[in-house]
Amino acid sequence: MSFSSKNLAAFYYQLGTLVQAGVPIQSALSSARKTAPWTMRSTVAILSDRVNQGVPLHEAMERCGQRFAQLDRHTLDLSGRSGALDIGLMSLSRYYESRASARNKLIAGSIYPALLLIVAVFGTHFPAFFLGAVGGKPYTMANYLRDTVGVLGLVVLAGLVLMWLLRWSLRTPGLNVTVDRVLRAVPVVGHLRFDYALIQWVSSIRLMLRAGISIVPALEYASRNAHSPLIEYAYKKAAPLIGGQLQVSQALATTGVFPEYLIHFWATGEQSGRMDDMLDRLEKFYEDRWRRSLDQTAIWLPRIAYFVVVFYMAYLIFSMYGAYFSQYDELLK
């Protein structure tokens, strides 16, 4: 089981701060045995022992199974090889801090709609349960539980199934590119997801350039390990054109996947010979845009949930009382 975003943010911040101060990673991990979030301390102790034996940090994490995401291991591998391990650690800390903050905002904003939904489901069926009949038919405790607990259970189950199908489709070759393209077209959420993938892609390339890896193999490695199947697909489409016929920026532009802003900055870096500087600016630009999209998502998702709940509540009220009005009309005839 992986750790929470809040705990990972605190852990990476502790390590990053110590490494920035010149403390060796071995000593930083030894200190984190006592200062890391308590749910992580046993794992941190394992990491510390393995790193003290000469194992690189990202490999020590890989031996911990699914405790640490591939993104974390990949970032620390590249930043470690480039001599910028502290930058990689602080970058991961900021990412997980933003994700934890967004999750907290979403949860806080969804509490009221969720409570409203529960009250709507239980409240609108309570008169029928209290009277013991609806539409001239008996209404028992079993009927009440079916229409309340059963409905809420189906909603939760449908959400879980949808999430599982989405994750499965993004891991299925052939289907993942199409699904990723559809997700990118989703307002706000699609931009949020793709901008995050671009941040990691640009950051990986920049770290590899600092490690002395040339641009073409850096581009290939970053694209194959990107957080988006669409980016990997775009690279495979552009790869035959790179070097021989076109520059990297021109080849990437032919795919129709990468934004015009990114292509422009990449071309500027090629012409000026300051690719590292241009990639740094690109990373900051997409990180700022990602954070703004994150804030917008945290604001609008609870609102959407609220309107859905209000609509469902109105539907339940009209459907329940429609039966009573029909019964009243029958009595008047």
C-alpha positions in Angstrom: 0.0 0.0 0.0 1.3 3.4 -0.9 1.6 6.3 1.5 -0.7 9.3 1.7 0.2 12.5 -0.3 0.5 14.4 3.0 3.0 12.0 4.5 5.1 11.8 1.3 5.2 15.6 1.0 6.5 15.9 4.6 9.1 13.1 4.1 10.5 14.5 0.8 10.6 18.0 2.3 12.6 16.7 5.3 15.1 14.9 3.1 15.3 17.7 0.6 16.0 20.3 3.3 18.8 18.3 4.8 20.4 17.5 1.4 20.2 21.2 0.5 22.1 22.0 3.7 24.9 19.6 2.6 23.9 16.6 4.7 24.7 13.3 2.9 21.6 11.3 2.0 22.7 8.5 4.3 22.7 10.8 7.3 19.4 12.4 6.2 17.7 9.1 6.1 19.1 8.1 9.5 17.6 11.4 10.9 14.3 10.6 9.1 14.0 7.4 11.0 12.7 9.4 14.0 11.3 12.5 12.2 9.4 11.0 9.3 5.6 10.5 9.6 5.1 7.6 12.0 3.4 5.4 9.3 6.5 5.7 7.2 9.2 5.1 9.8 9.5 1.3 9.4 9.9 1.8 5.6 12.4 4.7 6.1 14.5 2.4 8.4 14.6 -0.1 5.5 15.6 2.6 3.1 18.3 3.9 5.4 19.8 0.5 5.9 19.9 -0.2 2.1 21.3 3.2 1.2 24.0 2.8 3.9 25.0 -0.5 2.1 25.6 1.5 -1.1 22.3 1.1 -2.8 21.1 4.2 -4.6 17.9 5.8 -3.1 15.7 5.1 -6.1 16.7 1.4 -6.2 16.1 1.1 -2.4 12.6 2.5 -3.0 12.0 0.0 -5.8 12.7 -2.9 -3.4 10.0 -1.6 -1.2 7.3 -2.8 -3.7 4.5 -0.4 -4.4 5.2 1.9 -1.4 6.7 4.5 -3.7 5.4 5.4 -7.1 7.4 4.9 -10.3 7.3 8.7 -10.8 9.2 9.1 -7.5 11.8 6.6 -8.3 12.3 8.0 -11.8 12.6 11.6 -10.6 15.1 10.7 -7.9 17.1 8.5 -10.3 17.5 11.4 -12.8 18.1 14.1 -10.1 20.7 11.9 -8.4 22.6 11.2 -11.6 22.6 15.0 -12.4 23.9 15.9 -8.9 20.6 17.7 -8.1 19.1 15.2 -5.6 17.9 18.0 -3.4 16.0 19.6 -6.4 14.3 16.3 -7.1 13.3 15.8 -3.5 11.9 19.3 -3.2 10.1 18.9 -6.5 8.3 15.8 -5.2 7.5 17.5 -2.0 5.8 20.4 -3.8 3.9 18.0 -6.0 2.5 15.9 -3.2 1.8 19.0 -1.1 -0.3 20.4 -3.9 -2.1 17.1 -4.4 -2.8 16.7 -0.7 -4.1 20.3 -0.6 -6.3 19.8 -3.7 -7.7 16.5 -2.2 -8.5 18.3 1.1 -10.3 21.1 -0.8 -12.3 18.6 -2.8 -13.3 16.6 0.3 -14.2 19.7 2.2 -16.3 21.0 -0.7 -18.0 17.7 -1.2 -19.1 17.1 2.4 -22.2 19.3 2.2 -23.4 17.8 -1.2 -22.8 14.3 0.2 -24.8 15.0 3.4 -27.5 16.6 1.3 -27.6 13.5 -0.9 -27.9 11.2 2.2 -30.7 13.4 3.7 -32.5 13.5 0.3 -32.4 9.7 -0.1 -33.4 8.9 3.4 -35.8 11.8 4.0 -37.9 11.5 0.8 -38.6 7.9 1.4 -39.3 8.3 5.2 -43.0 9.4 4.8 -43.8 6.2 2.9 -42.0 4.1 5.5 -43.7 6.0 8.3 -47.2 5.5 6.7 -46.3 2.0 5.7 -47.6 2.4 2.2 -47.0 4.2 -1.1 -49.2 4.3 -4.1 -51.7 2.0 -2.3 -49.0 -0.7 -1.9 -47.3 -1.8 1.4 -44.0 -0.2 2.1 -41.9 -2.2 4.6 -38.5 -1.8 6.2 -37.0 -4.0 3.4 -38.4 -1.6 0.8 -37.0 1.4 2.7 -33.5 -0.1 3.0 -33.6 -1.0 -0.7 -34.5 2.5 -1.7 -32.0 4.2 0.6 -29.0 2.1 1.6 -29.3 0.1 -1.7 -29.3 3.2 -3.8 -26.3 4.8 -2.0 -24.4 1.5 -2.3 -25.0 1.4 -6.0 -23.8 5.0 -6.4 -20.6 4.2 -4.6 -20.1 0.9 -6.5 -20.7 2.7 -9.8 -18.0 5.2 -8.9 -15.5 2.6 -8.0 -16.1 0.6 -11.1 -15.7 3.7 -13.3 -12.4 4.5 -11.6 -11.2 0.9 -12.1 -12.2 0.9 -15.8 -10.4 4.2 -16.3 -7.2 3.0 -14.7 -7.4 -0.3 -16.6 -8.0 1.4 -20.0 -4.9 3.7 -19.4 -2.8 0.6 -18.9 -4.1 -1.3 -22.0 -1.9 -0.8 -25.1 -3.9 0.5 -28.1 -6.8 1.7 -25.9 -4.7 3.9 -23.6 -3.9 6.5 -26.3 -7.5 6.9 -27.3 -8.7 7.2 -23.7 -5.9 9.6 -22.9 -6.9 11.8 -25.9 -10.5 11.8 -24.7 -9.5 12.7 -21.2 -7.4 15.6 -22.5 -10.6 17.0 -24.1 -12.5 17.1 -20.8 -12.7 20.7 -19.6 -10.5 21.7 -16.6 -9.8 18.1 -15.5 -8.3 17.1 -18.9 -5.9 20.1 -18.9 -5.0 19.4 -15.3 -3.9 15.9 -16.1 -2.1 16.7 -19.3 -0.3 19.7 -17.9 1.0 17.5 -15.0 2.3 15.0 -17.5 4.1 17.8 -19.4 5.7 19.0 -16.2 7.1 15.6 -15.5 8.2 15.1 -19.1 10.0 18.5 -19.3 11.5 18.0 -15.9 12.9 14.5 -16.9 14.5 15.9 -20.0 16.0 18.8 -18.2 17.5 16.6 -15.4 19.0 14.2 -18.0 20.6 17.1 -19.9 22.2 18.2 -16.6 23.4 14.6 -16.1 25.3 14.9 -19.5 22.8 12.9 -21.6 22.3 14.3 -25.1 18.8 15.6 -26.1 17.7 12.8 -28.4 18.2 9.9 -25.9 16.9 12.1 -23.1 13.7 12.8 -25.1 13.3 9.1 -25.8 13.7 8.0 -22.2 11.4 10.8 -20.9 8.7 10.0 -23.5 8.7 6.3 -22.8 8.3 6.9 -19.1 5.9 9.8 -19.4 2.8 10.1 -17.2 0.6 10.1 -20.4 0.3 7.4 -23.1 -0.4 10.3 -25.6 3.0 11.8 -25.1 4.7 8.4 -25.7 2.6 7.9 -28.8 3.6 11.4 -30.1 7.2 10.7 -29.6 7.0 7.4 -31.5 5.3 9.3 -34.3 8.0 12.1 -34.3 11.1 9.8 -33.7 11.7 8.9 -37.4 11.8 12.6 -38.3 14.2 13.7 -35.6 17.8 14.3 -36.7 17.6 13.4 -40.3 14.8 15.6 -41.8 13.7 17.9 -39.0 14.8 19.5 -35.8 13.2 18.2 -32.6 10.8 21.1 -32.3 9.7 20.7 -35.9 9.2 16.9 -35.5 7.2 17.4 -32.3 5.0 20.0 -34.0 4.0 17.4 -36.7 2.3 15.2 -34.1 -0.4 17.7 -33.2 -0.1 16.6 -29.5 2.2 19.2 -28.0 1.0 22.7 -27.4 2.2 25.6 -29.6 3.7 27.3 -26.6 5.9 24.4 -25.9 7.0 24.1 -29.5 7.8 27.8 -29.6 10.0 27.6 -26.5 11.7 24.4 -27.7 12.6 26.0 -31.1 13.9 29.1 -29.3 16.2 26.9 -27.1 17.5 25.1 -30.2 18.3 28.3 -32.0 19.9 30.1 -29.0 21.7 27.0 -27.7 20.1 27.6 -24.3 17.9 24.5 -24.2 18.4 24.0 -20.4 17.1 27.5 -19.7 14.1 27.1 -22.0 13.2 23.8 -20.4 13.4 25.4 -17.0 11.0 28.1 -18.1 8.7 25.6 -19.7 8.6 23.6 -16.4 7.7 26.7 -14.4 5.1 27.8 -16.9 3.2 24.4 -16.9 3.6 24.0 -13.1 2.0 27.4 -12.5 -0.8 26.6 -15.0 -1.2 23.2 -13.4 -1.6 24.8 -10.0 -4.2 27.2 -11.3 -6.1 24.4 -12.9 -5.9 22.4 -9.7 -7.5 25.3 -7.8 -10.2 25.6 -10.4 -10.9 21.9 -10.1 -11.1 22.1 -6.4 -13.7 24.9 -6.7 -15.9 23.5 -9.5 -16.1 19.8 -8.7 -18.0 20.4 -5.4 -20.3 22.8 -7.2 -21.1 20.2 -9.9 -21.7 17.6 -7.2 -24.0 20.1 -5.5 -26.1 20.6 -8.6 -26.3 16.9 -9.3 -27.5 16.3 -5.7 -30.1 19.1 -5.9 -31.4 17.6 -9.2 -31.6 14.1 -7.8 -33.3 15.5 -4.7 -35.9 17.3 -6.8 -36.5 14.1 -8.8 -37.0 12.0 -5.7 -39.5 14.6 -4.2 -41.6 14.8 -7.4 -41.5 11.0 -7.9 -42.5 10.3 -4.3 -45.3 12.9 -4.1 -46.5 12.2 -7.6 -47.6 8.8 -6.3 -49.6 10.5 -3.5 -51.2 12.9 -6.0 -52.2 10.1 -8.3 -53.8 8.2 -5.3 -55.6 11.4 -4.3 -57.0 11.8 -7.9 -58.2 8.2 -7.8 -60.1 8.9 -4.6 -61.8 12.0 -6.1 -63.2 10.0 -9.0 
